[in-house]
């Protein structure tokens, strides 16, 4: 009796159809012939091998079954006919004997006839081991189908820790192993660090894996299968003996040709020769899929962290400054240092008296509009929002990143702030709401810049006499005025039209300081 084989169009998959049984074609992983395509129904068609061909019965599929281009409900497929399930085209051929492939490396034996020791296979990224060249019997075809299903499952998991746990769980489901471990390479030292290790026998995690095996798999980028680990001369680690490891397999996790993320290790504690070449090939392919998923999850996690960091920075820094900090965090000294900084304070004149005649809701509404307008202007001119102090705003230029022209941008921001306040006042007057007057003071000097606070709460800010001077200048400025100190004025590349105020004695200062008022 002729035995037939169903071959897909690219000839990368073959399904032997044994007489005497029926086969279900479908998208479900439990199908006898799984075809993963959106046009395939979960139970698409039934195939029954006959002496002269294969009878095909469509199971009510959404996109139909066709023999040589003609849609059928039931029909006979003969040798060299084409059958199309949905949009997936296959051909029927007479089976030919499948040659057993030569092993990649001859199996060695222990001295004195101690039995098969090791099989090792070079591994490339994504587990490319040409699985299509191995046996096409039912178990192998189911494993191939499972790999496709697993690739979709792992791709949907974005949490790195949950992904590793899922990889281990799936390994137990599809392989006859006692223990599974994933070790990932430390990004700085390259050392293998256990991340997930589990035992099938319910004894929880196991702390050690045979270091000699996992180290060789990582360093030489090879997949290893040992049939009798205790007798294997290549692996002399004590952990093999103390843990009674009999059969073991280990393969590197490679998502890129030049990068080993770690290793996937499995073993059997009870039997020698527990694994065969198909098991090793499957583990390599599975590890390749897992490595791609792990690499993707890591990348997604980095993007999420970067987005979180950037969103936090954007609360205090202009978007372009936040982006620079995220991209060059090594340039930002988080511990604190001393540097020259320009400090701007704005303060609403007479706000306490004004607020006495307003409801709490009206005060909150007014301040929200005011602060929103001021912060937008500060960010537009590259400033850093340090903090709100009551109704006052404190802003910086030169920290955390200093750029040329910081002083000019600070002055431009102050002018734009006063214009913005005038526009707000015009709007509020039309609405029958009170208007405000704001004084702005600017200073420049050396300050301590860094994270200040306690273990429970840190705040990025500046501390120093230059900050105090800027605050007192703002308190001296009248409504609509911008005043600044001599140190700030002397750094402006283009001198604005100003009037010098008689030297002002500020609270806490032993000597009066020169102060300038920007003319309207």
PyMOL commands that set and color helices and strands:
alter all, ss='L'
color gray80, all
select helices_A, chain A and resi 125-127+131-133+138-155+160-174+211-220+229-231+238-242+277-313+319-327+329-331+351-355+360-380+406-430+465-476+486-490
alter helices_A, ss='H'
color red, helices_A
select strands_A, chain A and resi 4-8+14-17+22-26+33-34+45-50+53-58+65-67+70-72+74-77+82-85+88-94+118-122+179-185+192-199+222-226+247-253+262-268+337-348+384-389+392-397+438-453+458-463+482-485+498-504+513-518
alter strands_A, ss='S'
color yellow, strands_A
deselect
rebuild
show_as cartoon
